[in-house]
Amino acid sequence: LGFWYPELSLGFVTPVNFNIHHCTGIYFLEALCIASAIHKFKSYLSTSTAVIFTDSEDTVDMFNSFHTTPFYNPILTSAVDETIVHSCDIHVLHVEGIKNKVADALSCGQFHCACQF
């Protein structure tokens, strides 16, 4: 999983353990990735509006409705707290992974491809 900031040409990735417990799964990792992006770039987002694209429709729903199960509440509330403290407006939108070429390349570990876009 990874995220990137186009204006800075800066990306972050982490290896994923695909043996993760079934209760967490990819939804947990996608939500954590979005929250991590908000935490990492909060100083750039201060008093502005930003859009975060993800290929996870469930994660889009969670961040746009501010509704999730109790297990995911800490992730959601930590991200929302950052947006409140830094007066930023975050929109989470769906995009097919294949159309988000840099994020797709980062998540597949194809760093040489990510640098080409």
C-alpha positions in Angstrom: 0.0 0.0 0.0 1.1 3.5 -0.6 0.2 7.1 -1.1 1.8 10.0 -3.0 1.7 13.7 -3.1 1.9 14.8 -6.8 2.9 18.5 -6.1 6.0 17.3 -4.2 6.6 14.2 -6.4 6.8 12.3 -3.1 5.5 8.9 -2.4 5.4 6.5 0.5 4.9 2.7 0.6 4.9 -0.1 3.1 5.1 -3.8 2.5 1.9 -5.6 3.2 1.7 -8.9 5.1 -1.0 -10.8 3.1 -1.4 -13.2 6.0 -3.2 -10.5 8.0 -6.1 -11.5 10.2 -9.4 -11.8 8.4 -11.0 -9.3 10.7 -8.7 -6.5 9.4 -8.1 -7.3 5.8 -7.6 -4.9 2.9 -10.3 -2.5 4.1 -8.3 -1.9 7.3 -5.1 -1.3 5.3 -6.9 1.1 2.8 -8.4 3.1 5.7 -5.1 3.2 7.5 -3.3 4.4 4.3 -5.7 7.3 3.9 -5.4 8.3 7.5 -1.6 8.0 7.2 -1.7 10.3 4.2 -3.7 12.9 6.1 -1.4 12.7 9.1 1.8 12.9 7.0 0.7 15.8 4.9 -1.3 17.8 7.4 1.1 20.8 7.4 0.6 21.1 3.6 -3.2 20.8 4.0 -3.6 23.5 6.6 -6.6 25.8 5.7 -7.0 24.2 2.3 -9.0 21.6 0.4 -7.5 18.3 -0.7 -8.7 15.3 -2.6 -7.5 11.8 -1.8 -8.1 9.1 -4.5 -8.5 5.5 -3.6 -9.6 2.4 -5.4 -11.5 1.2 -2.4 -15.2 2.2 -2.6 -15.8 1.0 1.0 -13.1 3.4 2.2 -14.6 6.2 0.2 -17.9 5.5 1.9 -16.3 5.5 5.4 -14.5 8.8 5.0 -17.4 10.6 3.3 -20.2 9.4 5.6 -18.1 9.5 8.8 -19.7 6.1 9.6 -18.0 2.8 10.2 -17.9 -0.1 12.6 -16.4 0.4 16.1 -13.3 -1.5 15.1 -12.4 1.2 12.5 -13.5 4.3 14.5 -10.0 5.0 15.9 -8.7 5.3 12.3 -11.5 7.5 11.2 -11.5 9.8 14.2 -7.8 10.3 14.1 -8.0 11.5 10.5 -11.0 13.7 11.2 -9.3 15.2 14.3 -6.3 16.2 12.1 -8.6 17.9 9.5 -10.3 19.8 12.3 -7.1 20.9 14.0 -5.6 22.1 10.7 -8.8 23.5 9.2 -8.6 21.5 6.1 -11.3 20.0 4.0 -10.6 16.5 2.7 -12.6 14.8 0.0 -12.0 11.1 -0.6 -13.0 10.0 -4.1 -13.0 6.6 -5.9 -10.7 6.0 -8.9 -9.9 2.7 -10.5 -6.5 1.5 -9.6 -5.5 1.2 -13.2 -6.3 4.9 -13.7 -4.2 6.0 -10.8 -0.9 4.9 -12.3 1.5 6.2 -9.7 -0.4 4.8 -6.7 -0.9 1.5 -8.6 2.9 1.3 -9.4 3.8 2.1 -5.8 1.5 -0.5 -4.3 3.0 -3.1 -6.7 6.5 -2.2 -5.8 7.3 -0.9 -9.3 9.1 2.2 -8.2 10.8 2.8 -11.5 7.4 3.0 -13.2 6.1 5.4 -10.5 8.9 7.8 -11.3 7.9 8.0 -15.0 4.6 9.7 -14.4 
